[in-house]
């Protein structure tokens, strides 16, 4: 029995030969995404947090405004005291 030669077999020889890419496939529709209402809410919440974090803890303009008002002896009256008391009660949920 004789075996005829198969010729050179080099599996790495054909590695460089590849088909050319055909390019992007166009479907005729433009790309689009949909953002859920939950994602929108989360984005708004994140934005509000960032604004709150970047704001100073003590607003000196408001502090100075209150100091000026308190220097006026006519500023503190029953209407102001009642309004302040109602605000405090509301903040405690009462």
ChimeraX attribute file (.defattr): number of C-alpha atoms within 10 A of each C-alpha:
attribute: neighborCount
match mode: 1-to-1
recipient: residues
	/A:1	3
	/A:2	4
	/A:3	5
	/A:4	6
	/A:5	6
	/A:6	6
	/A:7	6
	/A:8	6
	/A:9	7
	/A:10	8
	/A:11	7
	/A:12	7
	/A:13	8
	/A:14	8
	/A:15	8
	/A:16	7
	/A:17	7
	/A:18	7
	/A:19	6
	/A:20	6
	/A:21	6
	/A:22	6
	/A:23	6
	/A:24	6
	/A:25	6
	/A:26	7
	/A:27	7
	/A:28	6
	/A:29	6
	/A:30	6
	/A:31	6
	/A:32	5
	/A:33	5
	/A:34	5
	/A:35	7
	/A:36	9
	/A:37	9
	/A:38	9
	/A:39	10
	/A:40	11
	/A:41	11
	/A:42	12
	/A:43	12
	/A:44	12
	/A:45	12
	/A:46	12
	/A:47	12
	/A:48	12
	/A:49	12
	/A:50	11
	/A:51	10
	/A:52	11
	/A:53	10
	/A:54	9
	/A:55	10
	/A:56	8
	/A:57	8
	/A:58	8
	/A:59	9
	/A:60	10
	/A:61	9
	/A:62	10
	/A:63	11
	/A:64	11
	/A:65	10
	/A:66	11
	/A:67	11
	/A:68	11
	/A:69	13
	/A:70	12
	/A:71	10
	/A:72	9
	/A:73	8
	/A:74	8
	/A:75	12
	/A:76	12
	/A:77	9
	/A:78	9
	/A:79	10
	/A:80	11
	/A:81	11
	/A:82	11
	/A:83	11
	/A:84	12
	/A:85	12
	/A:86	12
	/A:87	13
	/A:88	12
	/A:89	11
	/A:90	10
	/A:91	9
	/A:92	7
	/A:93	7
	/A:94	8
